Amino acid sequence: MRFIRSESVACHLPYLFSLSLVYCIMHQHMKTSDFDYHLPPELIAQTPVEPRDHARLLVLHRESGLLEHCRFCDIAELLLPGDVLVMNDSRVIPARLRGRKRDTEAIAEILLLRRVGDGVWEALVKPGKRLPVGTVVELAEDVSAEIQDTLPGGVRLVKFTDESLLPGLGEVPLPPYIHAPLKCPERYQTVYSREQGSAAAPTAGLHFTDDLLERLRGKGIKTAFTTLHIGLDTFRPVQVADPSLHHIHREYGCLSPEAARCIAQAKAEGRRVICVGTTSVRLLEHAACLNREATLDPFMGWVDLFILPGYKFRLADAMITNFHLPRSSLLMLVSAFAGMERVKLAYDEAVRERYRFYSFGDAMLIV
């Protein structure tokens, strides 16, 4: 592994509590453009690294600014006995559906985001302008979809005649910046995925293999599985100039009693809680914000926590994450955790060193 030191100072800001579950305080000059950066297109990973755990790993030490260049398989040497890895076991559903408009036979596409009722889903549709309310899309001989309403952000409310047949009709969706075909759909799932419900993979977890997990457990590193079904914000950058005005989409999550006990015990004993992915961070911090005492209760429900620089983290001591899109809420969360200047310098270093970015790209460990 190689080392490089940064002399920048971390960003330290106060925090604000809000009953709306948007916890942030903004520097008066902070803008969405502050989370922009230049990325050469060839650094957007189009295919995953094989084997999974041979992706590169950039380790960022928050206090010193030290950067280490490693491989993901080195993580067993970077973590400590007693650490708890919190992992999102949500599984990507075959959310991309292709069909034809009933009236014109024109090709149409529906991307499922989340189920909101019996046979009713929030979804993105394409071509959006040609699929107004009332349009019926034929998906198969016995299955059709009707556009029932238009929601903010270009989302549609779609009613299916028989949603039980959708898993056999859909395909696993890849992000729009990936243009190469995926030979094995399981490569866009974590090896520990179990709970169906996401429109995109929790990509930080894609680097783990079964063998690596066994090595970690053999070293005394524990795992706690949570569930947060990933939705629209993974696909879209923040559109407003002032990020505090961004409306983050809710995602459904579950923190089981077993996982809550494991995490609470680690915190009480001074052991580290290491979140695998921004989704695990959001779920844990959302649950923690609901507890007035220094405890962690089980949780099941909608998560709408929007983390911006200035947020005071309650549970996450370290984070494993991928390199995120400019202006995304995910990059804002990482910047809140490590400091805006630290993250900017780390991303600049990753570009110089030709790391691979986004879903199939390389990883960061922030400690």
C-alpha positions in Angstrom: 0.0 0.0 0.0 1.1 3.6 -0.7 0.7 6.7 1.5 0.1 10.3 0.7 -0.5 13.1 3.2 -2.9 16.1 2.9 -2.3 19.3 4.9 -5.9 20.5 4.7 -8.0 20.9 7.8 -11.3 19.1 8.3 -14.6 21.0 8.2 -16.0 21.5 11.7 -19.5 23.1 11.8 -22.3 23.2 14.5 -25.5 21.2 14.0 -29.2 21.9 14.1 -32.0 19.5 15.2 -35.2 19.6 13.1 -38.4 17.6 13.8 -38.8 17.2 10.0 -35.9 14.7 10.0 -33.8 16.9 7.8 -30.8 17.6 10.0 -28.3 20.1 8.8 -26.9 23.5 9.1 -25.5 25.2 6.1 -22.6 27.5 5.8 -24.0 30.7 4.5 -22.0 30.4 1.3 -22.5 26.7 0.7 -24.0 25.8 -2.8 -24.7 22.7 -4.7 -21.9 23.6 -7.0 -19.5 23.2 -4.1 -20.0 19.4 -4.6 -19.1 19.5 -8.2 -15.8 18.1 -9.6 -14.3 17.2 -13.0 -14.3 13.5 -13.9 -12.8 12.2 -17.2 -15.5 10.1 -18.8 -13.1 7.1 -19.2 -12.9 6.8 -15.4 -16.6 5.8 -15.1 -16.4 2.1 -14.6 -18.5 0.2 -17.2 -17.8 -3.3 -15.9 -17.0 -4.7 -12.4 -13.6 -5.8 -11.3 -13.1 -9.6 -11.0 -12.8 -10.9 -8.4 -15.0 -8.5 -6.4 -12.5 -7.8 -3.6 -9.6 -6.8 -6.0 -11.0 -3.3 -6.6 -8.8 -0.5 -5.4 -9.4 1.0 -2.0 -8.5 4.6 -1.0 -8.3 4.9 2.8 -9.0 8.4 4.1 -8.0 9.2 7.7 -10.2 12.1 8.8 -8.1 13.5 11.6 -4.7 13.6 9.8 -5.8 13.8 6.1 -3.5 10.8 5.4 -4.5 8.8 2.3 -3.5 5.2 1.8 -3.7 3.3 -1.6 -4.7 -0.3 -1.0 -6.8 -3.1 -2.5 -10.2 -3.9 -1.1 -9.0 -7.4 0.0 -6.6 -5.5 2.4 -9.6 -4.4 4.5 -9.2 -7.4 6.8 -5.9 -5.9 7.9 -7.4 -2.4 8.2 -10.3 -3.3 10.5 -10.0 -4.2 14.2 -11.4 -7.1 16.2 -14.7 -6.0 17.7 -15.5 -3.7 14.9 -19.1 -4.0 13.7 -19.7 -3.9 9.9 -23.3 -2.6 9.2 -24.4 -3.9 5.9 -27.5 -3.2 3.7 -29.0 -6.5 2.6 -31.5 -5.0 0.2 -31.7 -6.8 -3.1 -32.2 -5.1 -6.5 -35.6 -6.0 -8.0 -36.1 -6.5 -11.8 -37.4 -3.0 -11.9 -37.0 -2.1 -15.6 -40.1 -3.0 -17.6 -40.4 -2.7 -21.4 -43.7 -2.5 -23.3 -45.8 -0.7 -25.9 -48.4 2.0 -25.7 -51.8 0.5 -26.3 -53.0 3.2 -28.7 -49.9 3.7 -30.9 -47.7 0.6 -30.3 -44.8 3.0 -29.5 -42.1 1.6 -27.3 -42.3 2.6 -23.6 -40.2 1.9 -20.5 -41.1 1.9 -16.8 -38.6 1.9 -14.0 -40.1 0.9 -10.7 -39.1 3.0 -7.7 -41.3 1.9 -4.8 -44.6 0.1 -4.1 -47.2 2.4 -2.5 -50.3 0.3 -2.7 -51.9 -2.8 -4.1 -50.6 -3.0 -7.6 -49.6 0.7 -7.4 -46.0 1.9 -7.8 -44.1 5.1 -8.1 -42.0 4.9 -11.2 -40.0 6.7 -13.8 -41.3 6.4 -17.4 -39.7 6.9 -20.8 -40.5 8.8 -23.0 -42.0 10.9 -20.2 -43.6 13.5 -22.3 -45.4 10.9 -24.5 -46.8 9.0 -21.5 -49.4 11.4 -19.9 -52.0 10.4 -17.3 -54.4 7.9 -18.7 -51.8 6.1 -21.0 -51.9 2.4 -20.9 -48.7 0.4 -21.5 -49.0 -3.3 -22.5 -46.3 -5.3 -20.9 -47.4 -8.8 -21.7 -50.6 -10.6 -22.9 -52.1 -10.5 -19.4 -50.3 -7.5 -17.8 -50.7 -3.8 -18.5 -49.9 -0.6 -16.7 -51.9 2.6 -16.5 -50.3 6.0 -15.8 -52.6 7.4 -13.0 -50.9 10.6 -11.8 -47.8 12.8 -12.2 -45.8 13.5 -9.1 -42.9 15.9 -8.4 -39.6 15.2 -10.0 -41.0 13.6 -13.0 -42.2 10.5 -11.1 -45.4 8.8 -12.2 -48.0 6.8 -10.3 -48.6 3.6 -12.2 -51.3 0.9 -11.6 -50.6 -2.7 -12.8 -53.3 -5.2 -13.6 -51.3 -8.1 -12.1 -48.2 -7.1 -10.2 -47.5 -10.7 -9.3 -46.2 -11.3 -12.8 -43.8 -8.3 -12.8 -40.7 -10.2 -11.6 -40.8 -12.5 -14.6 -41.2 -9.5 -17.0 -38.6 -7.1 -15.7 -34.8 -6.9 -15.8 -32.3 -5.6 -13.3 -31.7 -1.9 -14.1 -28.3 -0.5 -14.4 -27.5 3.2 -13.8 -27.8 5.4 -16.9 -24.0 6.0 -17.0 -23.3 2.3 -17.5 -23.5 1.5 -21.2 -21.8 -1.9 -21.4 -24.1 -5.0 -21.0 -23.8 -7.0 -17.8 -23.2 -10.6 -18.5 -24.3 -11.8 -15.1 -27.1 -9.9 -13.3 -25.9 -11.3 -10.0 -22.8 -9.1 -10.3 -25.1 -6.1 -9.6 -26.2 -7.7 -6.3 -24.2 -8.0 -3.1 -23.3 -11.5 -2.0 -25.4 -11.0 1.1 -28.5 -9.5 -0.5 -31.7 -11.0 0.8 -34.6 -8.5 0.9 -36.2 -7.6 -2.4 -37.0 -3.9 -2.9 -34.2 -1.7 -4.3 -34.1 0.1 -7.7 -30.3 0.2 -7.5 -27.6 -1.7 -5.7 -26.0 -0.6 -2.4 -22.7 -0.5 -4.4 -20.2 -0.2 -1.5 -21.1 -3.8 -0.6 -20.4 -5.1 -4.1 -16.8 -5.5 -3.2 -17.3 -8.2 -0.5 -16.9 -11.9 -1.3 -18.1 -14.8 0.9 -14.4 -15.7 1.5 -13.6 -12.1 2.6 -16.5 -12.1 5.0 -15.3 -15.3 6.5 -11.8 -13.8 7.0 -13.3 -10.8 8.7 -15.4 -12.9 11.0 -12.4 -15.1 11.8 -10.6 -12.0 12.9 -13.4 -11.1 15.4 -15.1 -8.5 13.2 -18.9 -8.7 13.5 -21.6 -8.1 10.9 -25.0 -6.6 11.4 -27.5 -6.6 8.6 -30.0 -3.9 8.0 -32.3 -3.1 5.1 -32.9 0.1 3.2 -34.5 -0.1 -0.2 -32.7 2.3 -2.5 -34.8 4.7 -4.6 -34.6 7.8 -6.8 -31.9 9.9 -5.2 -29.2 7.4 -6.2 -30.0 8.2 -9.9 -30.2 12.0 -9.7 -28.0 14.9 -8.8 -29.4 17.7 -6.7 -31.0 20.2 -9.1 -31.5 23.3 -6.8 -28.7 25.8 -6.3 -29.2 25.7 -2.5 -28.8 22.1 -1.3 -30.8 22.8 1.8 -33.9 23.2 -0.4 -33.5 19.8 -2.0 -36.3 17.4 -1.3 -34.9 13.9 -0.7 -37.1 11.0 -1.6 -38.1 8.6 1.2 -36.8 5.1 1.3 -38.2 2.2 3.3 -35.9 0.6 5.9 -35.7 -1.8 8.7 -33.4 -2.1 11.7 -34.1 -5.4 13.4 -33.9 -5.9 17.2 -30.9 -8.2 16.7 -29.0 -5.6 14.7 -30.0 -2.8 17.0 -28.7 -4.7 20.1 -25.4 -5.6 18.3 -24.8 -1.9 17.3 -25.8 -0.5 20.7 -23.6 -2.9 22.5 -20.6 -2.0 20.4 -21.1 1.7 21.1 -21.5 1.1 24.8 -18.2 -0.8 24.8 -16.3 1.7 22.7 -16.0 -0.5 19.7 -16.3 1.0 16.2 -19.4 0.9 14.0 -18.4 0.8 10.4 -21.2 1.5 7.9 -21.0 -0.2 4.5 -22.4 2.4 2.2 -24.3 5.7 2.6 -27.6 3.8 2.8 -26.5 2.1 6.0 -25.4 5.4 7.4 -28.7 7.1 6.6 -30.7 4.2 8.2 -28.7 4.1 11.4 -28.5 7.8 11.8 -32.3 8.2 11.1 -33.0 5.5 13.8 -30.6 7.2 16.2 -32.3 10.6 15.8 -35.6 9.0 16.9 -34.1 8.0 20.2 -33.9 10.7 22.9 -31.8 8.5 25.2 -28.4 7.0 24.5 -30.0 3.8 23.2 -30.9 2.4 19.8 -34.4 1.0 19.3 -35.4 -1.3 16.4 -36.9 0.6 13.5 -39.2 -0.1 10.6 -40.6 2.7 8.3 -39.7 5.5 5.9 -36.3 7.1 6.0 -36.1 10.8 4.9 -32.9 11.9 6.6 -30.9 14.3 4.4 -27.4 14.7 5.8 -25.4 17.8 4.8 -22.1 19.2 6.2 -22.7 20.2 9.8 -24.6 17.1 10.8 -23.4 15.5 14.1 -23.1 11.8 13.5 -24.3 9.7 16.4 -23.5 6.1 15.4 -21.2 5.9 12.4 -17.5 5.8 13.4 -16.2 4.8 9.9 -17.6 4.3 6.5 -17.0 2.2 3.4 -18.3 3.9 0.2 -17.8 4.2 -3.5 -17.0 7.3 -5.4 -20.2 9.2 -6.0 -21.7 11.5 -8.7 -21.1 15.2 -8.6 -23.8 17.2 -6.8 -25.4 14.1 -5.4 -26.9 13.8 -2.0 -24.6 10.8 -1.5 -21.5 13.0 -2.0 -22.9 15.5 0.4 -23.3 12.9 3.0 -19.7 11.7 2.6 -18.6 15.3 2.8 -20.5 15.8 6.0 -18.7 12.7 7.4 -15.2 13.4 6.4 -15.2 17.2 5.8 -15.7 18.9 2.5 -12.0 19.8 2.0 -10.8 16.3 2.9 -13.2 14.7 0.4 -12.3 17.2 -2.3 -8.6 16.4 -1.9 -9.3 12.6 -1.8 -11.4 12.8 -5.0 -8.7 14.8 -6.7 -6.2 12.2 -5.7 -8.4 9.4 -7.0 -8.7 11.1 -10.4 -5.0 11.6 -10.6 -4.4 8.0 -9.7 -7.0 6.8 -12.2 -9.4 5.2 -9.8 -12.6 3.8 -11.3 -15.7 5.7 -10.3 -19.4 5.1 -9.5 -21.3 1.8 -9.2 -18.8 -0.6 -10.6 -15.8 1.5 -9.5 -13.4 1.4 -6.7 -14.0 2.1 -3.0 -13.1 4.3 -0.1 -12.7 3.6 3.6 -13.1 6.7 5.7 -11.9 6.3 9.3 
